[in-house]
Amino acid sequence: MKRVVITGIGATTPIGNNIAEYLEGLQKGKSGTVPITKFNAEKFKTTFACEVTGLEPEKFMERRELRRLDDFTIYGMISSDEAIAMSGLEEGNFDPDRVGVIWGSGIGGLPTLEAEIENFANGDGTPRYNPFLIPKMIIDIVAGQISIKHGFRGVNYATVSACASSTHAIANAFDYIRLGRNDIVITGGSEASITKVSLGGFSSMKALSTRNDDYQTASRPFDKDRDGFVLGEGAGALVLEELEHAKKRGATIYGEVVGAAATGDAYHITAPHPEGLGARNVMKLALQDANMNPEDIDYINVHGTSTPLGDKAETLAIQKVFGDHAYKLNISSTKSMTGHLLGAAGAIEAIAGVLGMNHNFVPPTINHFTDDPELDPKLNLTFNEAQERQINAFLSNTFGFGGHNSSVIIRKFEA
């Protein structure tokens, strides 16, 4: 099968609105948590989230176009534009019929849908819906918009698997290229889920942290006192490309995708298997797909949402798969900084690994204060500060409600 490399990355996140800013945020261990500004959240149990701040979409798109797009599409367009520019794709150096887009999102255009329902509910009962309601809210629209803007006529669709959505998108893009069906696939994910309905729904499940008095440290993966995740928003994009095609046009290569896998827990709609069975299986299959041994992995960017059950199950799964090598790994959850971007999490976390691999550091798990006695203290969970390390290969995990698990393995490119 053909080899698949990364020739461009882009990011719009709560700790940086482009790759350079995101890199700096990861290196410094920046918290992206802020009081919610998108609506009045004072009556909610949780009043904070990881918002994208300081972004000026008008610098990227015309106002008329912005009015026709939900925020999750805007974030996806901006991050994909950055990745495409980094990759050096330009007219004449690719066949548009062999360039595709596979994009992930767990929720899609919820802000648009929520606003339209509120307008109707607060009106006189006359249906006055925005004609762009449907194309603004549907999850597949980001892939369509990227394709339309750039004239990419290859594969084009969306993946939806809750918080595993964008890792599934990367895995599918990897398959399309290594099987020879496309030369290039723009992939990743975006989410704009900081809304009243989303905040209220996750709160009612008791999934969110309620640390309103200390919101900047609320996302505490692996800490004894973790009490839930912090909602995040944003997007991440990667340009995956067949190796010989990338070499032919002189593209810079930032890493090689070598393995991916997907499994189901078949256990519970929201809780992980207590022994991390699905997580264990997906990591094993990803290693098999990459034809790699556990000892070949230097770093794992874990799902690590800061929930009591999830963090424990994932560490157990890692220990089962990696054995003694688990103690030689660096493990970290960048959700401690960005919050949980739901369907976009896998994309920005894979990019975090790519940045660490190219700049010789492991992003930290910030906000650690108290060791959890139920977690093995010998695991290097990269607490509080980034650590210098040469990363030759890393694995990125994402798991979603419904028991969806996906892992991807990326390594340094070697000719």
Secondary structure, DSSP 8 states (H G I E B T S, - for coil): ---EEEEEEEEEBTTBSSHHHHHHHHHHT----EE--SS--TTSS--EEB---S--GGGTS-HHHHTTS-HHHHHHHHHHHHHHHHHT--TTSS-GGGEEEEEE-SS-SHHHHHHHHHHHHTTTS-----TTHHHHH-TTHHHHHHHHHHT--S-EEEE--GGGHHHHHHHHHHHHHHTTS-SEEEEEEEE---SHHHHHHHHHTT-B---GGGGGG---TTBTT---B-BB-EEEEEEEEEHHHHHHTT----EEEEEEEEEE--S-SSS--TT-HHHHHHHHHHHHHHT--GGG--EEE----S-HHHHHHHHHHHHHHHGGGGGTSEEE-THHHH-B-GGGHHHHHHHHHHHHHHHTEE--B----SB-TTS-TTS---BSS-EE---SEEEEEEEETTTEEEEEEEE----
